[in-house]
Amino acid sequence: MSETIRTGGCQCGAVRFRIHGALGRPSICHCRMCQKAFGGFFGPLVTIKGETEWTRGEPSYFQSSINIARGFCAACGTPLTYRHPGGLEIAIGAFDDRTDLAPQIQVNFAARNPWVTTIFDQPVHEDPNFYMQQEQIISFQHPDHDTEVWPQFPDS
């Protein structure tokens, strides 16, 4: 039997990780701290049951409450971790392969934005010119896999 290994990292590639072993339950948290930490409607996280290996850099941490420290990339700001007395959770979007990490539970549901349950009922933007312009963007984002060298910011 082979060991399960998952990889991921921040947007710029300064912080990369490898998880050895199983992951726990993916979730989304609606608390106000997660909304602020992710700059979004909720915080999508998965618990880590295996060992976390930081393969490039390590997160910087902000102590958001007495028991919680939130890890992020100091270079690009990507939210990465939620560290608590019970263990570690990693942002779902930080994994290279997220296809099997659909949230299985919502926590702090009472704190949700009241409209969050209807956001996917909105019309889909279907302007072909918009998408053609998007394809012309030159991205400095790290690819969704490990590399020996990664692109640096143009000004660094």
BELHURA-V152082 format. One record per backbone hydrogen bond with DSSP energy under -0.5 kcal/mol. NH is the residue of the N-H (numbers start at 1). CO is the residue of the C=O. If there is no record, write none. Layout:
NH_CO, NH_CO
This chain:
6_19, 8_17, 9_94, 10_15, 16_56, 17_8, 18_53, 19_6, 20_18, 20_51, 21_4, 21_19, 24_47, 27_45, 28_105, 29_43, 30_107, 35_31, 36_32, 37_33, 38_34, 39_35, 40_35, 43_29, 44_42, 45_27, 45_43, 46_90, 47_25, 48_88, 49_22, 49_47, 50_22, 51_20, 53_18, 53_51, 54_52, 55_16, 55_53, 56_16, 60_72, 62_70, 64_62, 64_68, 65_68, 69_83, 70_62, 71_69, 71_81, 72_60, 73_78, 74_72, 77_73, 80_71, 81_71, 82_89, 83_69, 84_87, 87_84, 89_82, 90_46, 91_80, 92_44, 94_91, 95_92, 96_7, 97_7, 98_96, 101_98, 104_26, 105_26, 107_28, 111_108, 112_109, 116_113, 118_115, 119_116, 121_118, 122_119, 128_126, 130_127, 131_127, 132_128, 133_129, 134_130, 135_131, 136_132, 136_133, 137_134, 139_137, 142_11, 145_143, 156_153
